[in-house]
Amino acid sequence: MIRECVIEDLEQLQSISYQTFDESFREQNKKENIDNYLLHTFTKERLLKEFQNSNSFFYFIFYQKSLAGYLKLNIQDAQTEFIEGNNLEIERIYVLNQFQKLGLGKQLYDKSIEVAKELSCDHIWLGVWEKNYNAIAFYEKFKFEKIDEHAFYMGDEKQIDYIMIKHL
């Protein structure tokens, strides 16, 4: 089941945001860098500000009544990069490790396509770390193409995110 988040979900959103990012990237990053990133990125204040932006949308996905992952979508000025046209950004799509390989990521992806079509978007796009091979393969399977890249800093480490887009 997928449902849109409401303000009362803020603590759960903070918890799953922190946990999924940690599970996804801790092993590939320096401890001090990931600890600092998590501490400053997933604060209640910052998430509340994102949540209150009318151009951002958060969704939870559940598996057998357990919160299993979440999705964050952005339109217009909430997008993290400017890409010409009426676009929807998948900023975050995360599933807890214990719920991987159950098709939940695909369900969240399908939800993003549904929202993009409801909003008459021309494209759907995202940024993905160049070393997140599983995610890149997942998006390529759905016809996303790399159109650019940008630097992302995890503490003192420069990393490259691919910008991938799909035409709707």
BATIGU-782632 format. One line per 4 residues: number of its first residue (from 0); for each residue x, y, z of N, C-alpha, C, O. Coordinates in pm, whole numbers, padded with zeros to 5 digits, always signed. Layout:
N
NUM	X Y Z X Y Z X Y Z X Y Z; ...
//
This chain:
168
0	+00084 -00119 +00000 +00000 +00000 +00000 +00088 +00125 +00000 +00188 +00131 +00072; +00052 +00223 -00080 +00120 +00352 -00084 +00020 +00457 -00041 -00095 +00458 -00085; +00064 +00547 +00045 -00021 +00659 +00082 +00063 +00786 +00096 +00181 +00781 +00132; -00001 +00899 +00067 +00067 +01028 +00081 +00088 +01057 +00229 +00001 +01028 +00312
4	+00203 +01112 +00261 +00234 +01147 +00399 +00156 +01271 +00443 +00126 +01359 +00362; +00126 +01275 +00571 +00062 +01391 +00634 +00155 +01440 +00744 +00249 +01370 +00782; +00130 +01559 +00794 +00218 +01623 +00891 +00242 +01535 +01015 +00350 +01540 +01075; +00144 +01457 +01051 +00159 +01369 +01168 +00262 +01257 +01143 +00302 +01188 +01237
8	+00305 +01241 +01019 +00404 +01139 +00983 +00548 +01188 +00996 +00641 +01113 +00966; +00567 +01311 +01038 +00700 +01373 +01035 +00806 +01290 +01108 +00916 +01272 +01056; +00775 +01239 +01227 +00874 +01161 +01301 +00908 +01031 +01229 +01024 +00992 +01222; +00807 +00964 +01174 +00832 +00841 +01098 +00911 +00872 +00971 +00999 +00795 +00932
12	+00881 +00986 +00908 +00953 +01027 +00788 +01100 +01051 +00822 +01189 +01009 +00748; +01125 +01117 +00933 +01262 +01142 +00975 +01335 +01009 +00999 +01448 +00991 +00954; +01271 +00920 +01069 +01333 +00792 +01103 +01364 +00710 +00978 +01476 +00659 +00965; +01269 +00696 +00888 +01294 +00614 +00769 +01390 +00683 +00672 +01465 +00615 +00603
16	+01389 +00815 +00666 +01484 +00888 +00582 +01627 +00860 +00629 +01714 +00827 +00549; +01648 +00872 +00758 +01778 +00849 +00818 +01822 +00704 +00795 +01933 +00678 +00748; +01734 +00610 +00827 +01769 +00468 +00821 +01798 +00421 +00679 +01895 +00350 +00655; +01715 +00461 +00584 +01736 +00413 +00447 +01862 +00473 +00386 +01934 +00403 +00314
20	+01890 +00600 +00413 +02012 +00661 +00360 +02134 +00594 +00422 +02231 +00563 +00353; +02127 +00572 +00552 +02237 +00506 +00623 +02262 +00366 +00567 +02376 +00330 +00539; +02156 +00289 +00551 +02170 +00154 +00496 +02227 +00156 +00354 +02306 +00069 +00316; +02187 +00255 +00277 +02227 +00262 +00136 +02371 +00305 +00115 +02436 +00259 +00021
24	+02423 +00393 +00202 +02551 +00457 +00170 +02659 +00451 +00276 +02771 +00494 +00250; +02632 +00399 +00395 +02734 +00398 +00500 +02860 +00323 +00458 +02971 +00372 +00478; +02844 +00206 +00401 +02960 +00123 +00369 +03055 +00187 +00267 +03174 +00155 +00265; +03004 +00275 +00182 +03086 +00334 +00076 +03143 +00471 +00114 +03207 +00536 +00032
28	+03121 +00516 +00237 +03164 +00649 +00277 +03238 +00645 +00410 +03222 +00552 +00489; +03318 +00748 +00432 +03387 +00762 +00560 +03284 +00780 +00670 +03184 +00850 +00652; +03309 +00718 +00785 +03217 +00724 +00898 +03184 +00868 +00936 +03067 +00902 +00955; +03285 +00953 +00949 +03261 +01092 +00993 +03178 +01170 +00890 +03099 +01256 +00926
32	+03198 +01138 +00762 +03122 +01208 +00658 +02975 +01168 +00659 +02887 +01253 +00653; +02949 +01039 +00667 +02808 +00993 +00666 +02739 +01035 +00795 +02623 +01074 +00792; +02809 +01026 +00909 +02749 +01068 +01036 +02709 +01215 +01031 +02600 +01251 +01074; +02796 +01299 +00980 +02769 +01443 +00972 +02654 +01471 +00874 +02567 +01554 +00902
36	+02655 +01404 +00760 +02549 +01423 +00662 +02413 +01387 +00721 +02318 +01463 +00709; +02405 +01272 +00783 +02279 +01226 +00842 +02232 +01322 +00951 +02113 +01352 +00960; +02323 +01369 +01033 +02290 +01459 +01143 +02229 +01590 +01093 +02137 +01643 +01155; +02280 +01641 +00981 +02235 +01772 +00932 +02126 +01766 +00824 +02054 +01864 +00805
40	+02115 +01656 +00756 +02020 +01648 +00644 +01881 +01607 +00689 +01782 +01658 +00636; +01871 +01518 +00784 +01741 +01463 +00820 +01693 +01513 +00956 +01645 +01435 +01038; +01706 +01644 +00977 +01653 +01704 +01100 +01502 +01724 +01083 +01453 +01735 +00971; +01431 +01729 +01193 +01286 +01754 +01186 +01259 +01889 +01122 +01165 +01902 +01043
44	+01339 +01989 +01155 +01319 +02124 +01100 +01335 +02125 +00949 +01253 +02184 +00878; +01438 +02060 +00900 +01462 +02058 +00755 +01353 +01978 +00683 +01302 +02021 +00580; +01319 +01862 +00738 +01214 +01781 +00676 +01079 +01852 +00680 +01001 +01843 +00585; +01051 +01924 +00789 +00926 +02000 +00798 +00921 +02106 +00689 +00818 +02124 +00624
48	+01031 +02175 +00668 +01036 +02278 +00563 +01011 +02215 +00425 +00937 +02270 +00344; +01073 +02099 +00399 +01051 +02029 +00272 +00905 +01985 +00261 +00842 +01999 +00156; +00855 +01932 +00371 +00718 +01880 +00374 +00616 +01991 +00347 +00515 +01967 +00281; +00643 +02110 +00397 +00549 +02221 +00383 +00557 +02290 +00247 +00475 +02377 +00218
52	+00653 +02253 +00164 +00662 +02308 +00030 +00552 +02245 -00056 +00549 +02123 -00074; +00464 +02327 -00108 +00350 +02275 -00184 +00391 +02210 -00316 +00308 +02147 -00382; +00517 +02223 -00355 +00566 +02160 -00478 +00646 +02033 -00451 +00712 +01980 -00541; +00640 +01984 -00327 +00703 +01858 -00291 +00597 +01763 -00236 +00501 +01805 -00171
56	+00616 +01634 -00265 +00519 +01534 -00223 +00593 +01414 -00165 +00689 +01365 -00225; +00550 +01369 -00049 +00608 +01251 +00017 +00504 +01140 +00022 +00386 +01164 +00045; +00551 +01018 +00001 +00465 +00900 +00007 +00535 +00790 +00086 +00657 +00773 +00073; +00460 +00718 +00166 +00508 +00598 +00235 +00459 +00476 +00159 +00351 +00476 +00100
60	+00541 +00371 +00162 +00497 +00241 +00112 +00506 +00142 +00228 +00601 +00143 +00306; +00404 +00058 +00237 +00395 -00040 +00345 +00398 -00180 +00285 +00349 -00203 +00174; +00456 -00272 +00361 +00455 -00413 +00325 +00402 -00489 +00445 +00463 -00488 +00552; +00289 -00555 +00428 +00224 -00627 +00538 +00214 -00539 +00663 +00251 -00581 +00773
64	+00163 -00420 +00644 +00137 -00320 +00748 +00262 -00258 +00811 +00250 -00178 +00903; +00382 -00293 +00762 +00506 -00234 +00813 +00555 -00127 +00716 +00555 -00148 +00594; +00596 -00013 +00770 +00654 +00092 +00687 +00782 +00038 +00625 +00874 -00003 +00696; +00788 +00037 +00493 +00898 -00027 +00423 +00985 +00069 +00343 +01099 +00036 +00311
68	+00933 +00188 +00310 +01010 +00281 +00230 +00933 +00409 +00207 +00822 +00427 +00257; +00993 +00497 +00129 +00928 +00624 +00100 +00976 +00683 -00032 +01076 +00640 -00090; +00901 +00781 -00077 +00925 +00849 -00203 +00908 +00998 -00182 +00815 +01042 -00114; +01000 +01077 -00240 +00985 +01223 -00239 +00991 +01271 -00383 +01086 +01243 -00456
72	+00888 +01344 -00424 +00878 +01400 -00558 +00876 +01551 -00550 +00825 +01609 -00455; +00933 +01617 -00653 +00935 +01763 -00660 +00893 +01811 -00798 +00921 +01747 -00899; +00824 +01924 -00799 +00792 +01993 -00923 +00833 +02139 -00908 +00863 +02186 -00799; +00835 +02207 -01019 +00861 +02351 -01026 +00982 +02391 -00943 +01088 +02331 -00956
76	+00968 +02492 -00857 +01084 +02546 -00785 +01136 +02456 -00673 +01240 +02487 -00615; +01068 +02348 -00642 +01117 +02256 -00540 +01223 +02161 -00596 +01293 +02094 -00520; +01236 +02155 -00729 +01334 +02065 -00789 +01476 +02107 -00754 +01505 +02226 -00738; +01563 +02010 -00742 +01700 +02038 -00699 +01790 +02086 -00813 +01899 +02137 -00788
80	+01745 +02071 -00936 +01816 +02120 -01055 +01713 +02181 -01150 +01596 +02143 -01148; +01757 +02275 -01231 +01669 +02328 -01334 +01687 +02245 -01461 +01797 +02235 -01515; +01579 +02188 -01505 +01577 +02116 -01633 +01459 +02173 -01711 +01346 +02176 -01663; +01488 +02217 -01831 +01388 +02283 -01916 +01262 +02198 -01930 +01269 +02078 -01955
84	+01147 +02262 -01915 +01019 +02194 -01938 +00939 +02174 -01811 +00981 +02213 -01702; +00825 +02113 -01827 +00736 +02081 -01715 +00773 +01941 -01667 +00730 +01841 -01725; +00853 +01935 -01560 +00913 +01809 -01519 +00878 +01773 -01376 +00839 +01858 -01295; +00894 +01645 -01346 +00882 +01595 -01210 +01014 +01531 -01173 +01070 +01453 -01251
88	+01064 +01563 -01056 +01188 +01505 -01006 +01158 +01399 -00901 +01079 +01421 -00810; +01222 +01284 -00917 +01225 +01186 -00808 +01349 +01222 -00727 +01461 +01190 -00766; +01329 +01289 -00613 +01445 +01326 -00532 +01491 +01210 -00444 +01611 +01188 -00427; +01395 +01137 -00389 +01430 +01024 -00302 +01334 +00909 -00328 +01212 +00927 -00332
92	+01391 +00792 -00345 +01312 +00670 -00356 +01393 +00563 -00282 +01494 +00514 -00334; +01349 +00529 -00164 +01424 +00440 -00076 +01334 +00333 -00017 +01220 +00358 +00020; +01390 +00213 -00010 +01323 +00099 +00053 +01422 +00041 +00154 +01539 +00021 +00122; +01374 +00014 +00275 +01458 -00047 +00378 +01516 -00179 +00327 +01451 -00252 +00252
96	+01639 -00209 +00369 +01706 -00332 +00323 +01621 -00457 +00343 +01618 -00544 +00255; +01553 -00468 +00455 +01478 -00590 +00483 +01360 -00610 +00388 +01303 -00719 +00382; +01324 -00504 +00313 +01212 -00513 +00219 +01257 -00506 +00073 +01175 -00492 -00018; +01388 -00515 +00051 +01441 -00513 -00086 +01398 -00640 -00160 +01368 -00743 -00098
100	+01394 -00631 -00290 +01365 -00746 -00379 +01220 -00795 -00368 +01192 -00911 -00399; +01130 -00708 -00323 +00987 -00744 -00314 +00902 -00664 -00412 +00779 -00673 -00409; +00966 -00586 -00499 +00894 -00507 -00597 +00845 -00373 -00545 +00769 -00304 -00613; +00887 -00334 -00424 +00838 -00209 -00366 +00898 -00087 -00436 +00829 +00014 -00455
104	+01024 -00096 -00476 +01085 +00014 -00551 +01010 +00040 -00681 +00988 +00155 -00718; +00972 -00066 -00748 +00893 -00052 -00872 +00758 +00012 -00843 +00711 +00095 -00921; +00695 -00025 -00733 +00567 +00036 -00698 +00584 +00186 -00672 +00499 +00265 -00712; +00691 +00224 -00605 +00717 +00367 -00582 +00746 +00438 -00714 +00700 +00550 -00737
108	+00822 +00373 -00801 +00849 +00429 -00933 +00717 +00447 -01009 +00695 +00552 -01069; +00631 +00346 -01007 +00501 +00355 -01075 +00419 +00471 -01019 +00349 +00540 -01094; +00428 +00493 -00888 +00356 +00606 -00826 +00410 +00738 -00882 +00333 +00830 -00907; +00540 +00748 -00900 +00597 +00871 -00954 +00549 +00896 -01097 +00524 +01011 -01134
112	+00536 +00792 -01176 +00485 +00806 -01313 +00339 +00850 -01309 +00298 +00937 -01386; +00262 +00791 -01220 +00121 +00829 -01204 +00107 +00978 -01170 +00026 +01049 -01229; +00187 +01024 -01075 +00182 +01166 -01035 +00226 +01255 -01151 +00164 +01358 -01176; +00332 +01216 -01221 +00380 +01294 -01335 +00272 +01308 -01442 +00255 +01416 -01499
116	+00200 +01201 -01468 +00093 +01207 -01568 -00023 +01292 -01520 -00081 +01368 -01598; -00059 +01280 -01391 -00166 +01364 -01335 -00132 +01512 -01348 -00221 +01596 -01367; -00003 +01545 -01337 +00041 +01685 -01345 +00080 +01725 -01487 +00133 +01835 -01508; +00054 +01639 -01583 +00085 +01663 -01726 +00232 +01699 -01748 +00264 +01788 -01826
120	+00321 +01629 -01679 +00464 +01654 -01694 +00515 +01596 -01826 +00463 +01497 -01877; +00617 +01660 -01878 +00680 +01615 -02002 +00787 +01509 -01976 +00808 +01418 -02056; +00855 +01524 -01862 +00966 +01436 -01829 +00963 +01404 -01680 +00902 +01474 -01599; +01031 +01296 -01647 +01057 +01263 -01508 +01209 +01243 -01500 +01268 +01179 -01587
124	+01271 +01298 -01395 +01416 +01291 -01388 +01461 +01269 -01244 +01383 +01279 -01149; +01589 +01238 -01231 +01647 +01213 -01098 +01798 +01224 -01105 +01857 +01225 -01213; +01858 +01232 -00989 +02003 +01224 -00974 +02035 +01095 -00902 +01968 +01060 -00805; +02138 +01024 -00947 +02176 +00898 -00885 +02329 +00890 -00881 +02397 +00921 -00978
128	+02381 +00848 -00768 +02526 +00836 -00749 +02584 +00739 -00850 +02531 +00630 -00870; +02693 +00779 -00913 +02755 +00697 -01018 +02795 +00558 -00971 +02809 +00467 -01052; +02814 +00539 -00840 +02852 +00408 -00787 +02733 +00328 -00734 +02751 +00219 -00679; +02613 +00380 -00752 +02492 +00307 -00711 +02445 +00227 -00832 +02345 +00260 -00896
132	+02519 +00121 -00861 +02499 +00044 -00984 +02361 -00020 -00992 +02300 -00025 -01099; +02311 -00068 -00879 +02178 -00129 -00880 +02071 -00028 -00917 +01981 -00058 -00996; +02080 +00093 -00861 +01981 +00196 -00892 +01991 +00238 -01039 +01890 +00256 -01106; +02112 +00254 -01088 +02130 +00294 -01230 +02068 +00188 -01321 +01998 +00221 -01417
136	+02093 +00062 -01292 +02034 -00046 -01374 +01882 -00044 -01365 +01814 -00066 -01465; +01829 -00018 -01245 +01684 -00010 -01225 +01625 +00099 -01315 +01527 +00074 -01384; +01685 +00218 -01315 +01631 +00328 -01395 +01651 +00305 -01545 +01564 +00339 -01625; +01764 +00247 -01582 +01785 +00218 -01724 +01681 +00119 -01776 +01639 +00127 -01891
140	+01640 +00026 -01690 +01536 -00071 -01729 +01406 +00001 -01768 +01330 -00047 -01851; +01383 +00118 -01706 +01262 +00195 -01735 +01288 +00310 -01832 +01212 +00407 -01838; +01397 +00298 -01909 +01427 +00388 -02021 +01473 +00527 -01977 +01457 +00623 -02052; +01530 +00540 -01859 +01595 +00665 -01821 +01730 +00670 -01893 +01798 +00569 -01910
144	+01767 +00792 -01934 +01894 +00813 -02002 +01974 +00918 -01927 +01920 +01016 -01877; +02105 +00895 -01919 +02194 +00993 -01858 +02206 +01113 -01951 +02239 +01099 -02069; +02179 +01233 -01896 +02191 +01354 -01977 +02297 +01450 -01924 +02339 +01543 -01993; +02341 +01427 -01799 +02437 +01520 -01738 +02488 +01456 -01610 +02451 +01344 -01575
148	+02572 +01529 -01541 +02618 +01487 -01409 +02655 +01611 -01329 +02681 +01718 -01385; +02657 +01595 -01198 +02701 +01705 -01112 +02774 +01649 -00991 +02761 +01531 -00957; +02851 +01736 -00927 +02926 +01697 -00808 +02834 +01701 -00687 +02749 +01789 -00674; +02853 +01605 -00600 +02783 +01598 -00473 +02891 +01573 -00368 +02974 +01484 -00384
152	+02890 +01653 -00262 +02994 +01637 -00160 +02938 +01567 -00037 +02840 +01610 +00023; +03004 +01457 -00003 +02975 +01386 +00121 +03093 +01420 +00211 +03196 +01352 +00211; +03076 +01528 +00289 +03188 +01577 +00369 +03299 +01625 +00277 +03277 +01711 +00192; +03419 +01568 +00295 +03533 +01610 +00214 +03551 +01525 +00088 +03651 +01539 +00018
156	+03455 +01438 +00061 +03465 +01351 -00056 +03375 +01400 -00169 +03254 +01413 -00153; +03437 +01426 -00283 +03361 +01464 -00402 +03308 +01339 -00469 +03385 +01247 -00500; +03179 +01335 -00492 +03115 +01224 -00561 +03040 +01278 -00682 +03009 +01397 -00688; +03013 +01193 -00776 +02943 +01234 -00898 +02805 +01170 -00901 +02791 +01048 -00885
160	+02705 +01252 -00922 +02568 +01205 -00944 +02537 +01218 -01092 +02565 +01321 -01154; +02481 +01113 -01149 +02432 +01120 -01287 +02292 +01180 -01285 +02211 +01147 -01198; +02264 +01268 -01377 +02130 +01319 -01398 +02069 +01234 -01510 +02120 +01229 -01622; +01958 +01167 -01475 +01893 +01077 -01570 +01750 +01125 -01593 +01684 +01174 -01501
164	+01704 +01111 -01715 +01571 +01161 -01752 +01496 +01058 -01835 +01555 +00979 -01908; +01366 +01062 -01822 +01278 +00978 -01903 +01173 +01069 -01964 +01111 +01150 -01894; +01153 +01057 -02091 +01051 +01134 -02160 +00918 +01060 -02146 +00910 +00940 -02168; +00814 +01133 -02109 +00682 +01072 -02091 +00598 +01086 -02215 +00483 +01040 -02218
//
